[in-house]
Amino acid sequence: MTGASGDGYPFLKYKGKLRVYQWWLESLTTGQPIKTNTHGLKTLSEGIRSWSGPIHEIEKSGFRTCFRLEPPVSEVDDGWSLRYFLQASDDPSLLVPADEVWKESQDTLSFLTRKFDHPQEKLLADLGKASRLFTPIEDSLNMARPVAAELGTRQAYAFLKEAASLLSESGFGVLIPQWWNKGAAKTQFGIKLNVKPKREPKTGKGIFTFDSIISYNWQLALGGEAISEEEFERLSILKEPLVRIRGQWVELKKDEIDAAIKFFRSKNSGEMTLSEAMKLSIGQGVSQTGLPIAGFEAKGGLSSVFEQLSGRKRVKQIQQPDSFTGELRPYQVKGLSWLSFLRQYGLGACLADDMGLGKTIQLLALLLKDKEEGIDRPTLLICPTSVVGNWQREAKKFAPSLRVLVHHGINRRKKEFLEEVLDYDLIISTYALTHRDEEILAGVEWNGVVLDEAQNIKNSSTKQSQAVRRIKAGYRVALTGTPVENRLSELWSIMEFLNPGYLGSAAGFRRAFALPIERYNDKEVGSRLRSIVTPFVLRRLKTDSSIIKDLPDKIEIKEHCNLTKEQATLYEAVVGDMLRKIEESKGIERKGAVLSALMKLKQVCNHPAQFLGDGSSIPERSGKLNRITEMLEEVLAEGDSAIIFTQFAQMGSMLKTHFQKVFGQEVLFLYGGVNQKQRDHMVMRFSEKNGPRIFILSLKAGGVGLNLTRANHVFHFDRWWNPAVENQATDRAFRIGQTKKVLVHKFICDGTLEEKIDEMIEVKKDLAENIIGTGEGWLTEMTTQHLKELFTLRREAVADE
């Protein structure tokens, strides 16, 4: 520290001599009393009074002494000046130069519109106190009327680094050059990196990969500006902590000078991978000399890549494919353009949009763009079994020109697969088959490979995750609403699939990022990781101002699920028994048999344990339960809330037990057996900001008379097949007071009566309420043949476990 301690600054004077001040500081933070004798307390009291004296004097007088550091005027001059002023405490811009103070012969100085009492005494006393903090001031006190302290560069540097803050904290005014406050003086030596392709690639898809070799050369830079070896030598010879280069003052540190010397002795050109250059381009790396990257320039075919990845240049917007049925929203066009840009250069992309923003159709639009551009190789889509049917339907609806093959189920092609696969644009398969059919899938030269619900590979060590990463493709895309659910290792696994090696090894990533962020909440490391992955992750939320205006207030989504093998067996048994009874009965007895079968089939579609009523285990036995559990995991990860409707109190109770166990948090359940007081309490708790975030309601008990606008997700776990009843239930969340977009999810088991009845309602949507307005009674009037067609299970819709 430059300066000396004095009576007015007890914490400097007594450092190492008296511990009473240390005890006092500890007391302020711990609340414990100060353990000292009377003499110690007297010393503390006098010291505090003396220390705070300048501040109290300012409050009384209305002005204080101020110091302004002025750098040399010319390039050859190294003389700095610390000039003295009186400064108005209520108007810091009002400064009275010291020479004006000494000119005044009266006890009161008039300056502009202000009056200063006893200004000379005030200035001289303050300079005496300040000299104990910054000793060069003391030299100026040898003059009768001091106006400034003349400083050398090292003294000016000491003032900036230490004394300025001490003077300010002691109640003095301090004015320092703006370039220091803005950090210009802290500009470091660094490396300016220039890169270009080793050879310009031919135009086409996947022209670069993270393993692509590119050429580079380094230049030493200061503040991002390249400097020559001769300029550096002139600076280092000065051996000053502050130097002026090209009109700018710069702080030099010994370790930086040593690193720069090492740089000039090293090879300043060579080759590196695109992955290495990418991390260096966003400032997340160091050169081989240990100097940080201070500038980056890409030339040739790489220029556009780096400009768009860094955000310095907007990704070029492309048009929606002509063959796309429907119209993409503006934010979806941006998503398509972003996917297309990364695909063009063979770089992996993670589309992490909020649930309900249309990740599926953005990907389908990308595949149509491929087809329009003449790419004839197939793309492999890997997804959970529960959404295979949904991808088929969405492709048929929005991209009917795509030739789609589902590689799934016990009857999937194996020997013929390699011969037939090239006749298709999109192959849909499941995570379970990536390992089981790895040899088959490896035999195809894929245009691209896409992971839906990519969090399924969050555990990088599983055989499934390893098999997925081994698939060869021109580009890679991951679709997920939750790229990180619990641990950063999940992000590493997804990025390792998308851009192998970009985040380093799993162990290295854990040391460099996961531990500092997860264990120590290191904000700087978190920011660094974010800047590294941001170019390859696009995440939009429903609450984003640019998104919310594009969305309707209520979005209805049909969630198609597959029956498990156990469900399929039970389903077919119920259908066979029902058809026998229907054929043998008439009139009211026949109607009763139909309604009874409907109820049983609904229960089977929900869960085998509900149908069997045996209290058996719940997990992994129901396609619907698997799917809603996956979706709720995403809902909770996004900080959203949900209400779930079911017709069955028994099913509601099972769901409550299951969700509480899986998510480790309270789940509310409202059904017919809940009294009014309990009902009101549940509604109140759900409405609270920190209340439970999942609310299950039986359709009859919770379908009317409730206001549940905290929820922005509504799940219909089983269907009433009466649009009026379902809409009325949905309106518990979608009503006056709702400030968020509401997503309505209606669950349907593929290949069952649920899918067929839904199709019937859609065909005659305008008449739906009239057709089925009285509930399910209309089904009892159907002929036995029609009932057989309606109820018979399509075996290909059963999940391949």
C-alpha positions in Angstrom: 0.0 0.0 0.0 1.3 3.5 -0.8 0.9 5.9 2.0 1.2 5.8 5.8 -1.4 5.5 8.6 -2.2 8.3 11.1 -4.4 9.3 14.0 -7.4 10.0 11.7 -7.2 6.5 10.1 -7.0 4.0 13.0 -7.4 0.9 10.9 -4.2 1.7 9.1 -2.2 3.0 12.1 -2.9 0.1 14.5 -2.8 -2.8 12.1 -0.7 -5.5 13.8 -0.5 -3.6 17.1 -4.0 -3.4 18.6 -6.6 -6.1 17.9 -9.5 -4.1 19.2 -10.4 -2.9 15.7 -10.4 -6.5 14.4 -12.6 -7.5 17.3 -15.0 -4.7 16.5 -15.2 -5.7 12.8 -15.8 -9.3 13.9 -18.5 -8.2 16.3 -20.3 -6.3 13.4 -20.6 -9.6 11.5 -21.2 -12.1 14.2 -23.2 -10.1 16.8 -20.9 -11.2 19.6 -19.8 -8.6 22.2 -16.3 -7.0 22.1 -14.1 -8.6 24.7 -11.7 -5.8 25.8 -10.8 -3.6 28.8 -11.8 0.1 29.4 -8.6 1.4 27.7 -9.4 -0.7 24.6 -12.9 0.6 24.4 -11.7 4.2 24.8 -9.1 3.6 22.0 -11.9 2.2 19.7 -14.2 5.1 20.5 -11.6 7.8 19.7 -10.5 6.0 16.6 -14.0 5.7 15.2 -14.7 9.3 16.0 -11.6 10.4 14.3 -12.1 8.1 11.3 -15.7 9.3 10.6 -14.7 12.9 11.3 -14.2 13.9 7.7 -17.7 12.6 6.7 -19.3 14.6 9.5 -17.4 17.7 8.6 -18.6 17.4 5.0 -22.2 17.2 6.3 -21.7 20.3 8.4 -19.7 22.4 5.9 -21.4 21.3 2.6 -18.1 20.8 0.8 -15.1 18.6 0.8 -11.6 18.3 -0.6 -11.4 16.6 -4.0 -8.4 15.1 -5.9 -8.3 14.9 -9.7 -5.6 12.8 -11.5 -4.5 14.2 -14.9 -2.3 12.3 -17.3 0.6 13.8 -19.3 -0.4 16.0 -22.1 2.1 14.9 -24.7 3.5 11.5 -25.8 7.0 12.4 -24.6 6.0 13.8 -21.2 5.7 11.4 -18.3 4.6 13.9 -15.7 1.2 13.3 -14.0 -0.6 15.8 -11.8 -2.9 15.2 -8.8 -4.8 18.5 -8.6 -6.6 19.8 -5.5 -10.1 21.2 -5.4 -13.0 22.0 -3.1 -16.1 20.1 -4.2 -19.7 20.9 -3.3 -21.2 17.8 -1.6 -24.6 18.3 -3.2 -23.2 19.1 -6.6 -20.1 17.1 -7.5 -19.7 19.0 -10.8 -19.0 22.2 -8.9 -15.2 22.3 -8.3 -13.2 25.2 -6.9 -9.5 24.9 -8.0 -7.0 25.2 -5.1 -5.3 28.3 -6.7 -8.7 30.1 -6.4 -8.9 29.1 -2.8 -5.5 30.6 -2.0 -6.4 33.9 -3.8 -9.3 34.5 -1.4 -8.3 36.9 1.5 -11.6 36.6 3.4 -12.9 33.8 5.6 -15.7 33.2 3.1 -15.0 32.3 -0.6 -17.7 33.1 -3.2 -17.5 31.0 -6.3 -20.3 31.1 -8.9 -23.4 31.1 -6.8 -22.0 29.3 -3.7 -20.2 30.4 -0.6 -17.5 28.4 1.2 -16.6 29.2 4.8 -12.9 28.9 5.9 -11.9 27.3 2.7 -8.1 27.6 3.2 -8.2 26.0 6.6 -10.4 23.2 5.3 -8.2 22.5 2.3 -4.9 22.5 4.3 -6.3 20.3 7.1 -7.7 17.8 4.6 -4.4 17.7 2.6 -2.6 16.9 5.9 -5.0 14.0 6.5 -4.9 12.8 2.9 -1.1 12.7 2.9 -1.2 9.9 5.4 -3.0 7.8 2.8 -0.9 8.9 -0.2 2.5 10.2 0.8 3.3 12.1 -2.5 0.7 14.7 -1.2 2.9 15.4 1.7 5.7 16.6 -0.6 3.4 19.3 -2.0 2.7 20.6 1.6 6.2 22.1 1.6 4.8 24.8 -0.6 2.9 27.7 1.1 0.0 27.3 -1.2 -0.2 23.8 -2.6 -2.3 23.3 -5.7 -1.2 19.9 -6.9 1.1 17.0 -6.4 3.4 16.2 -9.3 3.7 12.4 -9.9 5.7 10.0 -11.8 4.1 7.1 -13.8 4.6 4.6 -11.0 3.1 7.0 -8.4 0.1 7.6 -10.7 -0.3 3.9 -11.0 -0.2 3.5 -7.2 -2.8 6.2 -6.9 -5.2 4.4 -9.3 -4.7 1.0 -7.9 -4.8 1.7 -4.2 -5.0 5.3 -2.9 -8.0 6.5 -4.9 -10.3 4.0 -3.2 -8.9 4.7 0.3 -9.4 8.5 -0.2 -12.9 8.0 -1.5 -13.8 5.6 1.4 -12.5 8.3 3.8 -14.9 10.9 2.6 -12.7 12.7 0.0 -13.8 13.4 -3.6 -11.8 11.5 -6.2 -11.8 12.0 -10.0 -9.8 9.7 -12.2 -9.5 9.4 -16.0 -12.5 7.7 -17.7 -10.4 5.2 -19.5 -9.5 3.7 -16.1 -13.1 3.4 -15.0 -14.1 1.9 -18.3 -11.4 -0.7 -18.0 -9.3 0.5 -21.0 -6.2 0.6 -18.7 -6.9 -3.0 -17.8 -6.7 -4.0 -21.4 -4.6 -7.1 -21.6 -2.1 -8.5 -24.0 -3.7 -11.1 -26.0 -3.6 -13.1 -29.2 -5.4 -12.1 -32.4 -6.3 -15.3 -34.2 -6.8 -15.5 -37.9 -8.3 -18.6 -39.4 -9.2 -19.9 -42.9 -10.1 -23.2 -44.4 -7.1 -25.4 -45.2 -8.8 -25.7 -48.6 -12.1 -24.2 -49.7 -14.7 -26.9 -49.6 -17.2 -27.5 -52.4 -20.7 -26.1 -51.8 -23.0 -28.6 -50.2 -24.4 -29.9 -47.0 -22.1 -30.8 -44.2 -19.1 -29.1 -45.7 -17.5 -28.6 -42.3 -17.4 -30.8 -39.2 -15.9 -30.2 -35.8 -13.0 -32.4 -36.9 -12.3 -30.3 -40.0 -8.7 -29.1 -40.2 -8.3 -25.3 -40.7 -5.2 -23.1 -41.0 -4.4 -20.4 -38.5 -1.9 -17.7 -37.6 -1.4 -15.7 -34.4 -0.7 -12.0 -33.9 0.2 -10.4 -30.6 -2.6 -7.8 -29.7 -3.2 -5.2 -27.1 -6.9 -4.3 -26.6 -7.7 -6.3 -29.7 -5.3 -4.4 -31.9 -2.4 -6.3 -33.4 1.1 -4.9 -32.5 4.4 -5.7 -34.0 7.4 -7.2 -32.2 9.2 -3.8 -32.5 6.3 -2.0 -30.7 6.3 -4.6 -28.0 10.0 -4.2 -27.4 9.7 -0.4 -27.0 7.0 -0.9 -24.4 8.8 -3.6 -22.4 12.0 -1.5 -22.3 10.1 1.2 -20.4 9.5 -1.1 -17.5 6.5 1.0 -16.4 3.2 -0.4 -15.1 1.3 2.1 -17.2 2.3 2.8 -20.9 0.8 4.8 -23.7 0.4 3.1 -27.0 -1.4 4.7 -30.0 -2.8 7.4 -27.7 -4.3 4.9 -25.2 -3.0 4.2 -21.7 -2.6 0.5 -20.9 -1.7 -1.4 -17.8 1.1 -3.8 -18.2 1.7 -6.8 -15.9 4.9 -8.8 -15.6 3.2 -12.2 -16.3 1.7 -10.7 -19.5 5.0 -9.4 -20.7 6.6 -12.8 -20.0 3.8 -14.5 -21.9 4.3 -12.1 -24.8 8.0 -12.8 -25.0 7.2 -16.5 -25.0 4.8 -15.8 -27.9 7.4 -14.2 -30.1 9.7 -17.2 -29.5 6.9 -19.7 -30.5 5.6 -20.9 -33.8 2.8 -18.4 -34.8 1.0 -20.4 -37.5 -0.2 -24.0 -38.0 -3.4 -26.1 -38.1 -6.2 -26.8 -35.6 -9.6 -28.3 -35.7 -12.8 -26.3 -36.2 -13.9 -27.3 -32.7 -10.7 -25.7 -31.2 -11.2 -22.6 -33.3 -14.9 -22.3 -32.3 -14.0 -22.2 -28.6 -11.3 -19.7 -29.2 -13.6 -17.5 -31.3 -15.9 -16.9 -28.4 -13.1 -16.2 -25.9 -13.3 -19.6 -24.2 -9.7 -20.7 -24.6 -6.1 -19.7 -24.4 -3.4 -19.9 -26.9 -0.4 -22.1 -26.7 1.5 -19.3 -24.9 -1.1 -18.9 -22.2 -2.3 -15.5 -23.5 -6.1 -15.0 -23.9 -7.7 -14.6 -27.2 -8.2 -10.8 -27.8 -9.4 -10.9 -31.4 -10.6 -13.4 -33.9 -11.0 -13.1 -37.7 -12.2 -15.9 -40.0 -11.6 -15.7 -43.8 -13.0 -17.5 -46.8 -15.8 -20.0 -46.3 -15.4 -19.8 -42.5 -16.2 -16.1 -42.3 -20.0 -16.5 -42.6 -20.0 -19.5 -40.2 -18.3 -17.7 -37.4 -20.2 -14.4 -37.9 -23.6 -16.2 -37.6 -22.6 -18.5 -34.8 -21.3 -15.6 -32.7 -24.5 -13.6 -33.3 -22.6 -10.8 -35.0 -24.6 -11.5 -38.2 -28.2 -12.7 -38.3 -28.9 -16.2 -39.6 -30.3 -15.8 -43.1 -34.1 -16.4 -43.1 -35.3 -19.0 -45.5 -38.7 -19.5 -47.0 -41.1 -22.1 -45.7 -40.9 -25.2 -48.0 -43.7 -25.1 -50.7 -44.6 -28.7 -49.9 -45.3 -27.9 -46.2 -49.0 -28.1 -45.5 -50.0 -25.2 -43.2 -48.2 -22.0 -42.3 -45.2 -21.8 -39.9 -45.4 -19.0 -37.3 -42.6 -16.3 -37.5 -40.6 -17.8 -34.7 -40.9 -21.3 -36.3 -39.5 -19.9 -39.6 -36.5 -18.5 -37.5 -36.1 -22.0 -36.0 -36.2 -23.6 -39.4 -33.6 -21.1 -40.7 -31.3 -21.8 -37.7 -31.6 -25.5 -38.2 -30.9 -25.2 -41.9 -27.8 -23.0 -41.2 -26.2 -25.4 -38.8 -27.1 -28.4 -41.0 -25.4 -26.7 -44.0 -22.1 -26.8 -42.2 -22.6 -30.2 -40.7 -22.8 -28.8 -37.1 -25.1 -30.3 -34.5 -28.2 -28.3 -33.3 -30.3 -28.6 -30.1 -33.8 -27.2 -30.6 -34.9 -26.7 -27.0 -38.2 -24.8 -27.4 -40.8 -24.9 -24.7 -43.4 -27.6 -24.9 -46.1 -26.7 -27.4 -44.0 -24.4 -29.6 -43.8 -26.8 -32.5 -40.4 -28.5 -32.4 -41.9 -31.4 -34.5 -43.1 -29.3 -37.4 -39.9 -27.2 -37.5 -38.0 -30.5 -38.0 -40.5 -31.7 -40.6 -40.1 -28.4 -42.5 -36.3 -29.0 -42.4 -36.7 -32.5 -44.0 -38.9 -31.0 -46.7 -36.3 -28.4 -47.4 -33.8 -31.3 -47.8 -36.0 -32.9 -50.3 -36.6 -29.8 -52.3 -32.9 -29.3 -52.5 -32.4 -32.7 -54.1 -31.0 -34.6 -51.1 -32.2 -38.3 -51.6 -30.6 -39.9 -48.5 -32.9 -40.8 -45.6 -32.9 -39.2 -42.2 -33.2 -41.3 -39.1 -35.4 -40.1 -36.3 -35.1 -41.8 -32.9 -37.8 -41.2 -30.3 -39.6 -42.8 -27.4 -42.0 -45.5 -28.3 -44.8 -43.4 -26.9 -44.5 -40.8 -29.6 -43.9 -42.9 -32.7 -47.5 -42.7 -33.7 -47.5 -38.9 -33.2 -44.6 -38.5 -35.6 -46.4 -40.5 -38.2 -49.6 -38.4 -37.9 -47.7 -35.1 -37.9 -45.7 -36.1 -40.9 -48.9 -37.1 -42.8 -50.6 -33.8 -41.8 -47.8 -31.3 -42.4 -45.4 -33.1 -44.7 -47.5 -35.5 -46.8 -44.9 -35.7 -49.5 -42.3 -37.3 -47.1 -42.0 -41.0 -47.5 -42.1 -42.4 -44.0 -41.1 -45.8 -42.7 -41.5 -46.9 -39.1 -38.7 -49.3 -38.0 -40.3 -50.6 -34.8 -42.3 -53.5 -33.5 -42.0 -57.2 -33.7 -42.7 -57.2 -37.4 -40.1 -54.6 -38.3 -37.9 -55.2 -41.3 -34.4 -56.6 -40.7 -32.9 -58.4 -43.6 -34.8 -56.2 -46.1 -34.2 -53.0 -44.3 -30.9 -52.0 -46.0 -32.5 -52.6 -49.4 -35.7 -50.7 -48.7 -34.4 -47.8 -46.6 -33.2 -45.7 -49.5 -36.8 -45.6 -50.9 -37.8 -43.4 -47.9 -37.1 -39.9 -46.7 -37.7 -40.4 -43.0 -37.1 -43.5 -40.9 -38.7 -43.5 -37.4 -37.3 -45.8 -34.8 -37.0 -45.9 -31.0 -34.2 -45.6 -28.4 -34.5 -49.2 -27.4 -33.7 -50.4 -30.9 -30.6 -48.2 -31.3 -28.6 -50.8 -29.4 -30.6 -53.8 -30.4 -30.5 -53.0 -34.1 -27.2 -51.1 -34.1 -25.6 -53.2 -36.8 -28.6 -52.7 -39.1 -28.7 -48.9 -38.5 -24.9 -48.6 -39.0 -25.2 -50.0 -42.5 -27.0 -46.8 -43.8 -25.3 -43.6 -44.9 -27.8 -41.3 -43.1 -28.5 -37.7 -44.3 -29.1 -36.8 -40.7 -30.0 -38.3 -37.4 -32.5 -36.6 -35.1 -33.2 -37.4 -31.4 -36.7 -36.5 -30.1 -37.0 -36.2 -26.3 -33.2 -36.1 -26.4 -33.0 -36.2 -22.6 -33.3 -40.0 -23.1 -29.5 -40.0 -23.6 -28.8 -37.9 -20.5 -26.9 -40.8 -19.0 -23.9 -41.0 -21.3 -22.7 -44.3 -20.1 -25.7 -46.4 -21.1 -25.5 -48.8 -24.0 -28.4 -46.9 -25.6 -26.5 -43.5 -25.4 -23.3 -45.0 -26.7 -25.1 -46.6 -29.6 -26.8 -43.4 -30.6 -23.5 -41.5 -30.6 -21.9 -44.1 -32.9 -24.5 -43.5 -35.7 -22.9 -41.8 -38.7 -24.7 -39.0 -40.3 -24.2 -35.7 -42.2 -25.8 -33.7 -39.5 -27.4 -34.1 -36.0 -30.3 -32.6 -34.3 -31.6 -33.0 -30.7 -35.1 -32.0 -29.8 -35.8 -31.5 -26.1 -37.7 -29.1 -23.9 -35.3 -29.9 -21.0 -31.7 -30.1 -22.1 -30.7 -30.1 -18.5 -33.0 -31.7 -15.9 -30.9 -32.4 -12.9 -27.1 -32.3 -13.7 -24.8 -30.7 -16.2 -23.5 -34.1 -17.2 -26.9 -34.4 -19.1 -25.9 -31.4 -21.2 -22.5 -32.9 -21.9 -24.1 -36.1 -23.1 -26.4 -34.3 -25.6 -23.6 -32.0 -26.8 -21.3 -35.0 -27.2 -23.9 -36.5 -29.5 -24.4 -33.3 -31.5 -20.8 -32.1 -31.8 -18.4 -34.9 -30.5 -15.4 -33.6 -28.6 -16.6 -30.0 -28.4 -17.0 -29.9 -24.6 -14.0 -32.2 -24.1 -14.0 -35.5 -22.2 -16.7 -36.2 -19.6 -14.1 -36.1 -16.8 -12.6 -32.8 -18.1 -16.0 -31.3 -18.4 -16.8 -32.3 -14.8 -13.6 -30.6 -13.5 -13.9 -27.5 -15.6 -17.7 -26.8 -15.4 -19.9 -29.2 -13.5 -18.1 -29.1 -10.2 -17.6 -25.3 -10.1 -21.2 -24.6 -11.1 -23.1 -27.3 -9.2 -21.0 -27.4 -6.1 -19.8 -23.8 -5.7 -22.4 -21.9 -7.9 -19.5 -20.2 -9.8 -21.2 -17.5 -11.9 -18.2 -16.8 -14.0 -17.8 -20.4 -15.0 -21.5 -20.7 -15.6 -21.4 -17.7 -18.0 -18.4 -19.2 -19.8 -20.3 -22.5 -20.3 -23.3 -20.7 -21.5 -21.3 -18.8 -24.1 -19.7 -22.1 -25.3 -23.0 -23.9 -25.9 -25.3 -21.0 -26.9 -24.3 -21.1 -30.7 -25.7 -24.7 -30.8 -28.8 -24.4 -28.6 -32.0 -22.5 -29.5 -34.5 -22.2 -26.7 -37.6 -20.1 -26.9 -40.2 -19.9 -24.1 -43.9 -19.4 -24.4 -43.5 -16.3 -22.2 -41.0 -14.6 -24.5 -42.4 -11.4 -25.8 -41.5 -12.3 -29.4 -43.2 -15.6 -29.1 -46.4 -15.0 -27.0 -47.9 -12.6 -29.6 -47.7 -15.4 -32.2 -49.5 -17.9 -30.1 -53.3 -18.5 -29.7 -54.5 -18.2 -26.2 -55.3 -22.0 -26.1 -53.4 -24.7 -27.9 -54.9 -28.2 -28.1 -52.5 -31.1 -28.6 -53.5 -34.7 -29.0 -51.0 -37.0 -27.3 -51.0 -40.4 -28.9 -49.7 -43.4 -26.8 -49.1 -47.0 -27.4 -50.5 -49.9 -25.3 -48.0 -52.1 -23.6 -48.1 -55.8 -24.3 -49.9 -56.4 -21.0 -52.5 -53.8 -21.9 -53.0 -55.2 -25.3 -53.6 -58.7 -23.9 -56.2 -57.4 -21.5 -57.8 -55.2 -24.1 -58.3 -58.1 -26.6 -59.7 -60.3 -23.8 -62.3 -57.6 -22.9 -63.3 -57.1 -26.5 -63.7 -60.9 -27.1 -65.9 -61.3 -24.0 -67.9 -58.2 -24.9 -68.7 -59.3 -28.4 -69.8 -62.7 -27.2 -72.2 -61.1 -24.7 -73.5 -58.6 -27.1 -74.4 -61.3 -29.7 -76.2 -63.2 -27.0 -78.2 -60.3 -25.6 -80.9 -57.8 -26.7 -82.5 -54.5 -25.6 -81.5 -53.1 -22.3 -79.2 -56.0 -21.5 -77.3 -55.4 -24.7 -76.9 -51.7 -24.0 -75.6 -52.5 -20.5 -73.1 -55.0 -22.0 -71.8 -52.3 -24.4 -71.5 -49.6 -21.7 -69.8 -52.1 -19.4 -67.3 -53.0 -22.0 -66.6 -49.3 -22.8 -65.8 -48.7 -19.1 -63.5 -51.7 -19.0 -61.7 -50.7 -22.2 -61.1 -47.2 -20.9 -59.7 -48.7 -17.7 -57.4 -51.0 -19.6 -56.2 -48.0 -21.7 -55.5 -46.0 -18.6 -53.6 -48.8 -16.7 -53.8 -52.5 -16.1 -53.8 -52.0 -12.3 -57.0 -49.9 -12.6 -58.8 -52.6 -14.6 -57.5 -55.4 -12.4 -58.0 -53.5 -9.1 -55.4 -55.7 -7.5 -53.2 -52.9 -6.1 -50.2 -54.1 -8.1 -47.2 -51.9 -9.0 -47.8 -48.9 -11.4 -44.6 -48.0 -13.3 -43.8 -49.0 -16.9 -47.1 -50.9 -17.5 -49.1 -48.1 -19.2 -48.2 -46.2 -22.4 -50.3 -43.3 -21.1 -48.7 -43.2 -17.7 -45.2 -43.3 -19.3 -46.0 -40.4 -21.6 -47.7 -38.1 -19.0 -44.8 -38.8 -16.6 -42.3 -37.7 -19.3 -44.4 -34.6 -20.0 -44.9 -33.6 -16.4 -41.1 -33.8 -15.9 -40.8 -31.1 -18.6 -43.6 -29.1 -17.2 -42.1 -29.0 -13.7 -38.6 -28.3 -15.1 -40.0 -25.2 -16.9 -41.6 -23.9 -13.7 -45.1 -24.5 -14.9 -48.2 -26.0 -13.2 -50.7 -28.5 -14.4 -54.2 -29.8 -13.8 -55.0 -33.4 -14.8 -58.6 -34.7 -15.4 -59.7 -38.3 -15.2 -63.2 -39.8 -15.0 -62.1 -42.3 -12.4 -61.4 -41.6 -8.7 -59.4 -44.8 -8.5 -57.1 -43.7 -11.4 -56.8 -40.3 -9.8 -55.6 -41.9 -6.6 -53.1 -44.0 -8.5 -51.8 -41.0 -10.3 -51.4 -39.0 -7.1 -49.4 -41.8 -5.5 -47.2 -42.3 -8.6 -46.4 -38.6 -9.2 -45.6 -37.9 -5.5 -43.1 -40.8 -5.6 -41.5 -39.9 -8.9 -41.3 -36.1 -8.4 -40.9 -36.0 -4.7 -43.4 -33.3 -4.1 -47.0 -33.0 -3.0 -49.8 -33.6 -5.5 -53.4 -32.5 -4.9 -56.4 -34.7 -5.7 -60.0 -33.5 -5.8 -62.8 -36.1 -6.2 -66.4 -36.6 -5.2 -65.5 -37.7 -1.6 -63.9 -34.4 -0.8 -66.0 -32.0 1.3 -66.5 -28.3 0.6 -64.0 -27.1 3.2 -61.3 -29.5 1.9 -62.1 -28.5 -1.7 -61.8 -24.8 -1.0 -58.5 -25.4 0.9 -57.0 -27.3 -2.1 -58.0 -24.6 -4.6 -56.5 -21.9 -2.4 -53.2 -23.9 -2.0 -52.9 -24.5 -5.7 -53.4 -20.8 -6.4 -50.5 -19.9 -4.1 -47.2 -19.1 -5.7 -45.3 -21.7 -3.8 -48.2 -24.2 -3.5 -48.3 -27.7 -5.1 -47.9 -27.6 -8.9 -49.9 -30.7 -9.9 -53.6 -30.9 -9.3 -55.6 -34.0 -10.2 -59.3 -33.7 -10.5 -62.0 -36.2 -11.3 -64.0 -34.8 -14.2 -67.3 -34.7 -12.4 -66.0 -33.2 -9.1 -63.7 -30.7 -10.7 -65.2 -29.9 -14.1 -67.3 -27.0 -12.9 -67.2 -24.1 -10.3 -63.4 -23.8 -10.0 -60.9 -21.2 -10.9 -57.5 -22.7 -11.4 -55.7 -20.1 -13.6 -52.3 -20.8 -12.1 -52.2 -23.9 -14.4 -51.0 -23.4 -18.0 -51.2 -27.1 -18.8 -54.4 -29.1 -18.8 -54.2 -32.9 -19.3 -57.2 -35.1 -20.1 -55.8 -38.5 -19.1 -58.9 -40.3 -20.3 -61.7 -39.0 -22.6 -65.3 -38.2 -21.9 -66.0 -38.1 -25.7 -68.2 -35.1 -25.1 -66.5 -31.9 -26.3 -68.8 -29.7 -24.2 -67.9 -31.5 -21.0 -64.1 -31.6 -21.8 -64.1 -27.9 -22.7 -65.9 -27.0 -19.5 -63.2 -28.8 -17.6 -60.5 -27.1 -19.6 -62.0 -23.8 -18.8 -61.0 -24.2 -15.1 -57.6 -23.0 -16.3 -58.6 -21.1 -19.4 -60.8 -18.3 -18.1 -60.7 -14.7 -17.0 -57.6 -14.0 -15.0 -55.4 -16.3 -17.0 -52.3 -14.4 -18.2 -50.4 -17.3 -19.8 -51.0 -19.4 -22.9 -52.8 -22.7 -22.0 -51.8 -26.0 -23.5 -54.5 -28.7 -23.5 -53.2 -32.2 -23.9 -55.7 -35.0 -24.8 -54.4 -38.5 -24.4 -55.4 -41.2 -27.0 -54.3 -44.8 -27.1 -53.4 -45.7 -30.7 -55.2 -48.7 -32.3 -58.0 -48.7 -29.7 -61.5 -47.4 -29.5 -60.0 -44.1 -28.2 -58.3 -43.4 -31.5 -61.3 -44.5 -33.6 -63.9 -42.5 -31.7 -61.7 -39.4 -31.8 -61.4 -39.8 -35.6 -65.2 -40.1 -35.8 -65.6 -36.9 -33.8 -63.1 -35.0 -35.9 -64.8 -36.1 -39.2 -68.1 -34.6 -37.9 -66.7 -32.0 -35.7 -69.5 -29.5 -36.4 -72.1 -32.1 -35.4 -70.1 -33.7 -32.6 -72.1 -32.2 -29.7 -75.3 -33.4 -31.2 -74.0 -36.8 -32.0 -72.6 -37.6 -28.6 -74.2 -34.9 -26.5 -75.8 -37.4 -24.2 -72.5 -39.1 -23.3 -71.7 -42.6 -24.6 -75.2 -43.8 -25.0 -75.0 -43.4 -28.8 -72.5 -46.2 -29.0 -75.0 -48.7 -27.7 -77.1 -48.2 -30.8 -74.4 -49.3 -33.2 -74.6 -52.7 -34.9 -72.5 -55.6 -33.6 -70.4 -55.4 -36.7 -69.7 -51.7 -36.3 -68.9 -52.3 -32.6 -66.4 -55.0 -33.6 -64.7 -52.7 -36.1 -64.7 -49.9 -33.5 -63.2 -52.0 -30.6 -60.8 -54.4 -32.4 -57.2 -53.6 -31.6 -54.7 -52.8 -34.3 -51.8 -54.9 -33.1 -49.1 -52.8 -34.9 -49.9 -50.0 -32.5 -48.7 -52.0 -29.5 -45.4 -51.0 -28.0 -42.5 -53.2 -28.7 -40.9 -53.7 -25.3 
